[in-house]
Amino acid sequence: MSLSSNLFSSETDLDISKSGLGIRPELFSEVEGLVVGQGSSLGFLEAHSENYFGESIARAKLLRLREDFPVSLHGVGLSLGRADNLDLQHLKELKQLVDEVEPFIVSEHLAWSAYSHQHLPDLLPLPLTPQALRIICEHIDQMQNALGRQILLENPSNYLLFDRLQIPEPEFLNSIAQQTGCGLLMDVNNIHVSATNIGRDGAAYINAINSDAIGQYHLAGYTEVQQVIDGTSEKVLIDTHNQTVFDPVWALYDYALDVHGARPTLFEWDSDFPEFDVLLKECAKANGRLRQCLESGPAPVVSEQDSKFGGSIDVNDGLDLAVSQSEFLQDILSLNKGVFQASAEHRHRISIYQNNVFAAIQDYLEEVYPATRGVVGADFFRQMAQVFIQQTPPDQGNIHRYGAGFGGLCANLQGLETLPYLGDLIRYEWALHYSYFSVVSSALDPASMSQDELLTSAVGFNDGVFIIDSDYPIYEIQRQSLPSFEGEVSIDLSQSQDTLLVYKLGHEVRCLTLDQEQALFIQGIEKNENLLQAIDALQGSISADTLSSTLSLVFDARLLNLAD
């Protein structure tokens, strides 16, 4: 692909003098209010791609915001640096999202997070070797061909160096851009974080990047950690995206503007959200710098220097990337205290990746199972989550499909015998979560078929339908165990046996408590090939009125699709 024909240019309708803001569901209402009430003070919005896989309310709201703002998509889960094959299902879902959103930029990271059916939600360090360069170039080519467009590749935050031959990172990035035609996303915060953590010169790094390849800047905040290792105190910066931009990063951003000129600039804030005005003020600071840069005229072009690593590379560095990544994953999951692939002074810093991985997955599981956490307590829940992660780590980049086996773990844990309903509660909470992200747009439309076709066609429940049959009042147990529940908890475990129907209609997840006859018919549909067989199997077991009303429910709720 040609860089010149795909990189951001002044011919687009994007106002480059206005910075963008990373959009999260927590910010939807504020951003919508900004559009309606005050006009647009933001240049664009950037969304993490994986948060919008599936037919969720979040995806619908992002598409609504797309009507008012240009949108860029920033991926964190494709794992371009993995030593084995890319996840084709992940790439397919990304392609669907890109086609629907029509972003002006699509980006990913110079990192990896997956190998051999294990996928950890963090941007793991890539040894910058010739083998890694070849692999990531192949994966970028595959991604760009699948999407039919150029991507940008972001420089990572580094916490350690590998004890191997390393191609200098700017040279590595320039070579990738040269060989694949991708652009580069210069994350200025990451440059400062890495410069501090591994002894790099941030300004020299910026100088070394090819201006022609730069398509976007990122700004964010970090967290400073002081730790004592073997009696020696060290400062480490963690790329947390939950702070305002620090002065050294602003200084590097000013320097990048002087050297390379203005580009679309994004301010990121991903957790622990402050008042919305704090975010807007950070964007305003970037806007002032962008305007000043644009008014001063174009920056001198810093072209890529000749690279001994550019073009065809055939060097054996002694490191097999597949073995390296397999060992690194196991070091993280087993909570080893030192990763021996790293240089001696950095081996202890595997704890940073361990903390990132376990905290991210534990936080995610708490969101999936809030009532379960309320029942067992926060500390015990996180212990359960840690065991689950170690035994069954995620296997794909879409984290929202992780956690179905959590109930199986709990069934075998000592100390939970007094909570006989816990397994049903976990199944119910998983159903609510999974249904939210499910795709049900292909649900059967009864108006498009004759009555005979409806009754005799092979059907099944769509992806968002769950039937939870419990010996306990599981609906009330879940409702009264949520952190948001107010009032006195009052549950009699013997008061009812619940059969719950969880399904998705439009973007809304719904739950109905079925009576005995309704449950018989719904479960009969699940067991039989078509509706006629389900009806015949229940002759005399349910009334005609219940049969008619439940059949109407099935059609109105769009529960069915045609079986393959």
N, C-alpha and C positions, 0 to 999 in steps of 0.2 A: 504493500500500500504506500501511496505517496504522502509524505508528511505535509507538503505544502497544500494539498487539496483537502486535507482532513482536519488539521489543527484549527483551533479557534482563530478567527480573523475578524478584522473590524467591519467586515461586510455583514456579519450577523446582526440581529436586532437586539442583542444583549447589551445593556448599558454597563460597560466595563468600569465605570467610575463608582459603581455601587457594589459593595461586597455582598456575598451570600451568607445564609445561615443554615447550619445543619438542622433539618426538620426531624422531630421526634413526635410520637403521638402525644406526649405531655405538652407539646407546644402548639397543637392544632388550633385550639380556641383562640390563643393570643394572636397567631398569625392570621387567622380568618378575620379577627377583629381589626387587625391592622389594615387588611385589604379593604374592608367595608368602611371603616371609620376614618382612617387617616390618609389613605392613599399609600402607594408603595414606596417605602424608604429602603427596601431591600432590593438588591439586584436579581437574586435568584435563590432557590432553595436546593439543598442537597440531601438526598435520602440514602440510607444504607439499604442496598438492594434486597438483602435477604429478609428484612423486616416486612417486606411487602409481597412476598410470595403467597400464593393462595388468594381466594376471593374474600378478603377480610374487609371490615369497616375501615381499617387503616388504609388499605389500598384505595378504596373508594374516595376517602378524604384526600389522599395524595393526588388522585386524578382531578378532584375538584379544585385543589390549589393550583394544579397545572394550568387551569384556565386563566389564572391571574399572574403566575410567576413562571419563568423558565425553570426547569428542573434538571439537575444532574444526578446521576446514580453512581453510588460509590460502593463497590463490592468488598466484602470482608471474608467470604467463605469459599471462593472457588479454588483457592490453594494452588496458584500458578506455579509455585516452586516445588510442588510435590514430586517425588522421584518416580511415581507410577502414573497411571492414566488419570486424566481429569474425570470428574463425575459428570456424565453426560446428561443425567436427569437434572442436575443443578444448572448446567449450561442451557438446557431446554427451558427451564423455568425463568432463567434470566433473560433469555431471548424473548419470551412471551411478555415479560414486564417491560423490556426495552421497547418492543413494538407498540405497547399500549401507552406508555408514558411519553415516548419520543423525546428522550433527554438530549440536551445539547452536548453533554459530556458523559461518558461511561468510564469508570476508572476501577483499578484494582491495585494490589500491593506487591512489592518485591518481598515476598515472604512465602511461607507454606504453613499449613495447619493440619494436613491430612496425609496419611500413608496407610495403605493396606487395610481399608475398612475401619480405621480409627480416625476421628476428626475432632480436634480440640478447638474450642472457640477462642483462639488467640493467634496473633501474628508471630509465628515462630521464626527464629533467625536462620537465614540461608547461608551456608558457606559459599563465599563468592569465588568459586572455582570454575575452570573451563567446562567441566561436566555440568555444573549447575547452570551456567550460561546457555549451553546448548539446550538443556531441558526446558528452561523457562522461555526461551525463544520459540521452541516448538509449541509450547502451550499457549503463548500469546498469539501465534499464528492461528492456532485452532480456535481460540476465542474470537479473534477478529473475523475469521472466516464464518464462524457460526452466527455472529451478530451482524455481519455485513457492514462493519464500520470499524474505525480506529478506536483504540482505547488509550487511556493514560495510565502510566504505572507510577505508583507513589514510593518514594524512598522510605525505609522503615525507621523506627526507633530502635536503637541497639543498646543492649545491656552487657554484651560480652563479645569477645573475639574468639574465633576458632584457632586452634593450634595447628593450622595448615596454611599452605600457600593461599593468599587472598589477593584477588584482583581488587585494586582500589575501587571503592563503591561508585564514585562519579564515573570512572572509566567503564565500570560494569554496566551502569545505566545507559551511558552514551552508546555502548556497543549494542545493547538490547534495542535501543531506538533505531540505530543504524541498520540492524539486521532485520527487524520486523516491521519498521514503519510506524511503530506505536509512538505516542507522545509521552511526556514525563510530567508528573504532578509533583511539584516541589513543595514538600511539607516543611515549612521553615521551623516549626516547633520541633519536629523530629530531628532536624539538622542540629539544633542547639542541644537537645536531649542527648543525642549520640556523641556530640563533641565533648560534652561534660563527662559522659559515662565511660568512654573508651579513649579519651585523649585525642580528639580530632580538632582541626582548625575549621570552624564553621564558615568563615569568609573564604578560605581557600577552597572548601567544598563547593560553595556557590560559584566561585570563579570557574571551576572545572566543568560545570554542567553546560552542555550545548544549548545556547539560547533558542535556536531554531526548534528544539524539541519540547520546550516548556509550554504546557497548555493551561496550567492552573497553579495557584498557590493555596496552601492550607495554613491556617493559624489556629492555635489552641493553647490551653494551659496545661501545666504539668504539676506533679506533686514531688516535693523534695523530701527524701528520706535519708536520715543519718543512721548508719549502722556500724557496729564494731565487729571486725573480722580478725581473729587471731591477735587481739589486742590493739589493732589499728583501726582508727575511725575513717570511714569513707562516706562520701556524699554520692547518692544515686538519684537521678531524676527519673520519675515514672510518668509515662505518657498517659495521663488519666482523663484528660478532656473534661475536667470539672472545676476549672479555675479560669480567671481572666488571663489574658496574654501578659507574660512577664516582660520587663524592660529589655533583657537581652534578646528576646525573640523579636520584639518590635525593632530593635536595632539591626538585627539580621534581615528582617523584612525590608527595612529602608535600604539596606545594602543591596539586596536582591533586586529591588526596583531600580536602583541606580545602575546596576550591572546589566540587567536583562529587560527592564521595562515592565509596564503594567500587564497583568493577566487577570482573568477572573479569579477573585480571591474569596475563599470561604473561611468563616469562623465556625469552629466546632465546639459544641458543648453537649456531652452525652449522658450525664447523670448528675444527681444532686442539684437540680435546676434552681437558679436564683430567681428573683423578680425579673420579668421579661425585659424591663428597662435596662438591666445590666447587660443583657445580650445585645440589645440595640445600640447601647453606648460603645460596645466593643466593635460592632460593625461600623459605627460612625467614625471611630478612630482609623479604621482601615480605609474608609471612604475618603477621608481627608488626605491620606497619603497617596491614594490612587489618583485623586484629582491633581495634586501637586505634581506627581510624576507625569501625567498626561499633558499638563500645561507646559512642562519643561521640555517637551519634545521626545522623540524616540531615543532609547538607550543604544549605546554602541553594541553591535552584535558580537557575542562571544561564540565563535564557531568551535565545533568539536575538533580537538587536536588529533593528529595521527596516533593510533593506538596499536601497540604490539599485540593486543588481545582482540582487535577488530577482525572481521572477516572470518576465514576458516581457522579453527583452532583445533589442534591435535596434540594435547599435552596431558600426560597422565600424572595427576597430582597425588596419587596414592590414597585418595578418599573416595569410597563408593557411597554415593548419595543415598541410595536405598538403605544400606546398612546403617548409615549415620542417622537417618530419620527414624528408622525403627528403634534404634537404641535411645534416641532422644525422647521419643514418645514414652518409652517404658521408664526412663529416668523421671519424667514428669509424673506419670500415673503412680509410680511406686514411691514417690516422694523421697527419692534419693537426695542426699545432701550435696553431692558434687557431680557435675557432668564432666567426664574426662575427655570429651572432644574439645572442650574449651581450653584456652590458655590458662596456665596455673593460677594467675591472679584473678581470673573471672569465674572459676568453676563453681563457686558458691552461689553465683547469681542465677543459677537455674531456679532458685527459690522464687525469683520474681515471676518467672513463667508459671511455676506451680501455683503461686498465689493468684495470679491472673486467671488461670484455667479453672481452678476449683471454686474461686469466688464467683466467677461468671456463671458457671453451671449451677452452683448452689442457689444463686439469686434467681436464675431462670426457673429452677424446680420449685422455689417458694412461690413464684408467680403462677405456676401451673397448679400447685397443690396448696392453696392458702388455708383451706379449712383443715386439711391434714396436718399442716404445721400448727394450727391452733389447737388441735386435739393432743398432739404428742409433745408440744412445746418447741420453742425455737432452737435450743441447744441440741436436743435429741434429734430434731429434724435434720440439722446440718451434719450430725454424725451419720445419720442414715444416708443422706445425700452423698457424703464422701465415700462410704462403702459402695454405694450404687455406681458412682462414677468410676471407681477403680475396677469394679467387677464388669461393668457394662458401659464403657465410654461411648460417646456419640459416634455414629458411623456415617454422618453426612453433614454438609455445610449448612443445611437448613435446620437450625437448632430447634425449630418449632415442631419437628417430628420426633424429638427425643423425649424419652421418659415413659413410654408405654409399659415397660417392664418393672416400674417402681413398686407396684403392688406385689409382684412375685418376691422381691427382696423382703418386703415387710412381713410377708407371711411366714418367713423363716427366721425372723429376728426374735430373740428372747426378750421378754419384758412387755410384749404387746398382747399377751394372752387375754388381758382384761378388756381389750378393745375388739370384740368379735366382728364389729361392723366396719373395721378400718379398711379391709380389702374392698368392700363395696363403695366406701367413700372415695377411695383412690380411683376406682374404675369410673365413678361418676364425674370426678373432677377432670380426669383425662378426657372423657367424652366431651365435656364442655370446651376444653382447650382445643382438642383435635378438630371438633366441628367448626370452631371459629375460623380456622385456616383452611378448611376443606374447600374443594372445588365442586360445586353442584350445578353449574350452568347447563349441564347436559341432562338435567332431570326430565323425566317423562312428562309430556304435556297431554293430558287426557283429551283435550279439545281437538287434537290433531289425529285421533284414532277413532275407529268405530268401536261400538260396544264389544263386538266379538273379538276384535283385535286386542282390546284392553284386557279381556278375560283370559285369552289363550296365549298371548305373547309371553315369552320367557322374560321375567323381570327379577330385579334384585333391588335392595336398598342402596341409595346413593352413598357417597363417601362420608357424608356428614351425619348419618343416622346411627344411633346407638340405643340399645334396649338394656336397661339396668334393672335386673330383677333381684330384689333384696329382701331378706327376712326382717329388716329393720326400717325405721322411718328415715331413710337416708336423705331425703330432700330436706327435712328439718334439721337433721344433724349437720348437713353441709351449711345450710343457711345460718344457723346459730353458732357455728364455729368460725365464721369469717371474721377477720380483723375489724371490718366495718359494722358488725352487728352491734346494735345498741339495745339494751334491755336485759332482763333476767333470762338466763338460759334455762329452758324447761323442756326436757326431752324424756319421754318414757319409752324405753327401748322396746317395750311390748305393745305400744299403742297401735302400731300399724305395720304392714308389710308393703313396701313400695315397689311398684314396677314403673320405672321412669322411661319416657321416650324423649331422647335428646335429638334435635334435628336443627337444620339451618334453613331459614326461609329468607331469601334475599341475602342481606349481610347480617341478619340477626339470628343468634343462637337461641332456641327456645327449648323449654322443658315442660312436658305434660306428665301428670300422674295418671296412669291408666287404671281403670277398674278391671276386675277379673275377666270379664267378657272381652273388653277391648284388648287386653293383653293377650288373650288366647288367639284372637284374630291376627294381631300384629306379629306375634311369634309364629303363627301358622304361615303367614306370607314368607317369613324368613326360612321356613323349613321346606316349602314347596316351590316347584318350578314356576308356576303361574298363579294368577288370582283364582281361576276357576278351581284348581286343585285345592287351594287353601280354603275356599268356601265349601267345597264338597266334604273336605275332611272335618269340618266343624258343624255339619248338619245335626241339629238338635242340641248342640252345645251352647249356642248363643241365640238370642232373639233376632228376629228379622229387623227390628228397629235398630238394635245395636250394630248389626252387620251393615246396615245402610249408612248409619251415621259414622261408623269407623271407616268405611270405604270412602266416604266423603272427606274425612280427615286425611286419609292417605293421599288423596288426589289434591286437596287444597294445600296441604303442607309440602307437596312436591317431593314425597319421600322416595319415589321409585325411579329407576332408569331401566332401559332395555338391556337385558343381559347380552354379553358378547356371544 
